[in-house]
Amino acid sequence: QVQLVEFGGGLVQAGGSLSVSCTASGNIVKINSMGWYRQAPGKQRELVADITSGGSTNYADSVKGRFTISRDNAKRTVYLQMNSLKPEDTAVYYCNAAVVTPYINYPELWGQGTLVTVSS
């Protein structure tokens, strides 16, 4: 089977920094785009940032200049470095990847989510 396993999350004060990572495992042929989404209580899941296999990045306006997404293709891992955190960044952060396997094509494979809480 194929899965995304996330690491990180936690509690941090406003203005602080936090990093999360996500690693894909299983019989994977290739991984196209990878990204991070977040969902706050009572709100819809939204894109935070994504990155192509070639390293091109895209960020939500709300996190530009504060967050950095990166990936290590050899490790099949995507990272999100979050700086200058604000209380409104509080959410469950979900890893996402477009994964191709010998059995099935996953246009959007999801991790289990990790909670990031930013206190005032």
Summary of the structure (lengths in Angstrom):
residues: 120
radius of gyration: 14.0
end to end distance: 40.8
largest distance: 47.1
contacts: 363
relative contact order: 0.33
helix: 2%
strand: 59%
